[in-house]
């Protein structure tokens, strides 16, 4: 199975034409919302302005994984093409991780372990 870090290196870092986006630290529920001015990715009360729903979905994957900054393809068509594969990969990884972490009763320990696992996955 491909890891998220490998996907990021192959599909994003090797692609010409990316911009660096800063992600707020995960501080609560992560959600995507459309308002009068466009799309926003919320993490608790913090939010990131996004140019499209696809960009918000893309950033959500990496915000959930604990990254503080990520490169985003400028090409909307390219982003649309890689997004389904990225989201499927994230779902598979989440299922595997959660199957192991659900046996840990302490929420604090579970969250610390989850952060360490994602750090390793993203290498």
C-alpha positions in Angstrom: 0.0 0.0 0.0 1.3 3.5 -0.9 1.9 5.8 2.0 0.7 9.4 2.2 4.3 10.7 2.2 5.1 8.7 -0.9 2.0 10.0 -2.7 2.9 13.6 -1.7 6.4 13.3 -3.1 5.3 11.6 -6.3 2.2 13.5 -7.1 2.8 17.0 -5.5 6.4 17.7 -5.0 7.4 16.4 -8.5 4.6 18.5 -10.1 5.6 22.0 -11.4 3.4 24.8 -10.3 2.6 24.5 -6.6 2.0 27.0 -3.9 2.8 26.6 -0.2 -0.1 26.9 2.2 0.2 27.2 5.9 -2.2 25.1 7.9 -3.4 26.1 11.4 -2.8 23.6 14.1 -5.6 21.2 14.4 -7.8 22.7 17.2 -11.2 21.0 17.2 -13.6 19.7 14.6 -12.4 20.0 11.0 -15.0 21.0 8.5 -15.5 22.6 5.0 -18.0 25.3 4.6 -19.1 27.6 1.7 -20.0 31.2 2.4 -20.6 34.3 0.3 -16.9 34.8 -0.2 -15.9 31.2 -1.2 -14.8 28.1 0.5 -13.3 27.8 4.0 -11.6 25.0 5.8 -12.3 25.3 9.5 -10.3 23.7 12.4 -12.2 24.8 15.5 -12.5 28.5 15.2 -9.5 28.9 12.8 -10.1 28.8 9.1 -8.2 28.8 5.8 -9.5 30.5 2.7 -9.7 28.1 -0.2 -10.3 28.9 -3.9 -12.5 25.8 -4.4 -14.2 22.9 -2.6 -11.5 20.6 -4.1 -8.7 22.7 -2.6 -10.5 22.6 0.8 -10.9 18.8 0.6 -7.2 18.5 -0.4 -6.1 20.6 2.5 -8.4 18.8 4.9 -6.5 15.5 4.3 -3.2 17.0 5.3 -4.6 19.0 8.2 -6.1 15.8 9.6 -2.7 14.2 9.2 -1.2 16.9 11.4 0.9 18.9 8.8 1.5 22.6 9.4 2.2 23.5 5.8 1.6 21.7 2.5 2.2 22.4 -1.2 -1.0 22.7 -3.3 -1.1 22.3 -7.1 -2.0 25.6 -8.8 -3.6 23.6 -11.7 -7.3 23.0 -10.7 -7.6 20.2 -13.3 -4.6 18.4 -11.9 -5.9 18.8 -8.3 -9.3 17.4 -9.4 -7.5 14.4 -10.9 -5.4 13.4 -7.9 -8.0 14.2 -5.2 -10.0 11.0 -5.4 -6.9 8.9 -5.1 -5.6 11.0 -2.1 -8.9 10.8 -0.3 -9.1 7.0 -0.8 -5.6 6.6 0.5 -6.4 8.6 3.6 -9.5 6.5 4.3 -7.5 3.3 4.0 -4.8 4.5 6.3 -7.3 5.8 8.8 -9.1 2.4 9.0 -5.8 0.6 9.6 -4.7 3.0 12.3 -8.0 3.1 14.0 -8.3 -0.7 14.1 -5.1 -0.6 16.3 -5.8 2.5 18.3 -9.4 1.6 19.4 -7.9 -0.9 21.9 -6.2 2.0 23.8 -8.6 3.4 26.4 -6.8 6.6 27.3 -7.7 9.4 24.9 -4.5 11.3 25.7 -2.3 8.3 24.9 -4.4 7.5 21.8 -4.0 11.0 20.5 -0.2 11.1 21.2 0.3 7.8 19.5 -1.9 8.9 16.5 0.3 12.0 16.1 3.5 9.8 16.1 2.0 7.3 13.6 1.1 10.1 11.2 4.5 11.7 11.5 6.0 8.3 10.5 3.6 7.9 7.6 4.4 11.3 6.2 8.1 10.7 6.1 
